[in-house]
Amino acid sequence: MAADIRTEKSSDAPLPTKEKTQPSTPPDISQPVESLTAFVTQEKLAALQKAAEDGDVQVQLYLGNMYALGKGVAKDGKQAFKWYQEAVNRDNVEGQYLLGRMLIEDKGDQKNVENGINWLQKAAGQDHVQAQSLLGDIYLKGKLVSRETGKAYQWIEKAASHGDALAQENLGEMYFFGSGVPKQPDKALMWFQDAAKQGNEEAQYNLAVMYEEGIGGKADKNKAFEWYKKSAEQGFDKAQNNLGRMYYAGKGVKKNDGEAFAWFRKAAEQENASGLYNLANMYRLGEGVDKNRAKACELYQQAATKNHAGAKKALAGWQCQTTKQ
């Protein structure tokens, strides 16, 4: 009898394969840091940190901004510095700007103005517009370094030409006052207009002054009122005072003592000397508010301590010894 021939049956089971490693999904950084209203979850934070540690420059910048602003996490200057530095180590221009700005503006141990300016110069030299604007502002104001209008103009003009509102406002001031450039009111007006349209409150105020006084063009009280109002609504104290003055005098708008009082008060709340003085006048005369001698004297005194000449004259020539109304 023939021996049975045994054959190995083929198995239907699939051969074992190596498990594929799925690439990790990059964390979502589409939401602007400024809009974060609550702390991110620990899971999200861990994912951000992992991506940053793996060298994702955009996540490094995002984390740096979170810690710098205290958005989504507790504010932590050292952590912000760490992640900006990591981005800089990869020659990231935005990181150079952010690190430079932090070194200049920091109120704590991270502050180093000289190093900050060096990083801003590196970024500005690579056409980073905000770095150019900030660097120009530093040289123009002369608070952190010696004032150098030539260097200021060099950087401010570049940034202004690329649409930076702060640079446009600064360039307007340079042409208005003749700082580092010849005085040219028409050019000042043009640059103030460009910055004002972008919402720069100081440019809006300066533009209003030029329209009210007819500097660089024909006087236009209506436009002056319009721009004072835009600036005042953003909280700019000088504009708030001048808007009150426009309402009080009926310039560019119908006279309204109530509105005048309200805007003088807003300016006074920010310790604007003219706002304090004008508010005192309203209380003394009973315009837009009931007469109140004591309040008027108090406000005159506050304005006088800020060297307001009108307030000093009012105190000298008006009886403030008594508190009777």
Rosetta blueprint (number, residue, H / E / L):
1 M L
2 A L
3 A L
4 D L
5 I L
6 R L
7 T L
8 E L
9 K L
10 S L
11 S L
12 D L
13 A L
14 P L
15 L L
16 P L
17 T L
18 K L
19 E L
20 K L
21 T L
22 Q L
23 P L
24 S L
25 T L
26 P L
27 P L
28 D L
29 I L
30 S L
31 Q L
32 P L
33 V H
34 E H
35 S H
36 L L
37 T L
38 A L
39 F L
40 V L
41 T L
42 Q H
43 E H
44 K H
45 L H
46 A H
47 A H
48 L H
49 Q H
50 K H
51 A H
52 A H
53 E H
54 D L
55 G L
56 D L
57 V H
58 Q H
59 V H
60 Q H
61 L H
62 Y H
63 L H
64 G H
65 N H
66 M H
67 Y H
68 A H
69 L H
70 G L
71 K L
72 G L
73 V L
74 A L
75 K L
76 D L
77 G H
78 K H
79 Q H
80 A H
81 F H
82 K H
83 W H
84 Y H
85 Q H
86 E H
87 A H
88 V H
89 N L
90 R L
91 D L
92 N L
93 V H
94 E H
95 G H
96 Q H
97 Y H
98 L H
99 L H
100 G H
101 R H
102 M H
103 L H
104 I H
105 E H
106 D L
107 K L
108 G L
109 D L
110 Q L
111 K L
112 N L
113 V H
114 E H
115 N H
116 G H
117 I H
118 N H
119 W H
120 L H
121 Q H
122 K H
123 A H
124 A H
125 G L
126 Q L
127 D L
128 H L
129 V H
130 Q H
131 A H
132 Q H
133 S H
134 L H
135 L H
136 G H
137 D H
138 I H
139 Y H
140 L H
141 K H
142 G L
143 K L
144 L L
145 V L
146 S L
147 R L
148 E L
149 T H
150 G H
151 K H
152 A H
153 Y H
154 Q H
155 W H
156 I H
157 E H
158 K H
159 A H
160 A H
161 S H
162 H L
163 G L
164 D L
165 A H
166 L H
167 A H
168 Q H
169 E H
170 N H
171 L H
172 G H
173 E H
174 M H
175 Y H
176 F H
177 F H
178 G L
179 S L
180 G L
181 V L
182 P L
183 K L
184 Q L
185 P H
186 D H
187 K H
188 A H
189 L H
190 M H
191 W H
192 F H
193 Q H
194 D H
195 A H
196 A H
197 K H
198 Q L
199 G L
200 N L
201 E H
202 E H
203 A H
204 Q H
205 Y H
206 N H
207 L H
208 A H
209 V H
210 M H
211 Y H
212 E H
213 E H
214 G L
215 I L
216 G L
217 G L
218 K L
219 A L
220 D L
221 K H
222 N H
223 K H
224 A H
225 F H
226 E H
227 W H
228 Y H
229 K H
230 K H
231 S H
232 A H
233 E H
234 Q L
235 G L
236 F L
237 D H
238 K H
239 A H
240 Q H
241 N H
242 N H
243 L H
244 G H
245 R H
246 M H
247 Y H
248 Y H
249 A H
250 G L
251 K L
252 G L
253 V L
254 K L
255 K L
256 N L
257 D H
258 G H
259 E H
260 A H
261 F H
262 A H
263 W H
264 F H
265 R H
266 K H
267 A H
268 A H
269 E H
270 Q L
271 E L
272 N L
273 A H
274 S H
275 G H
276 L H
277 Y H
278 N H
279 L H
280 A H
281 N H
282 M H
283 Y H
284 R H
285 L H
286 G L
287 E L
288 G L
289 V L
290 D L
291 K L
292 N L
293 R H
294 A H
295 K H
296 A H
297 C H
298 E H
299 L H
300 Y H
301 Q H
302 Q H
303 A H
304 A H
305 T L
306 K L
307 N L
308 H L
309 A H
310 G H
311 A H
312 K H
313 K H
314 A H
315 L H
316 A H
317 G H
318 W L
319 Q L
320 C L
321 Q L
322 T L
323 T L
324 K L
325 Q L
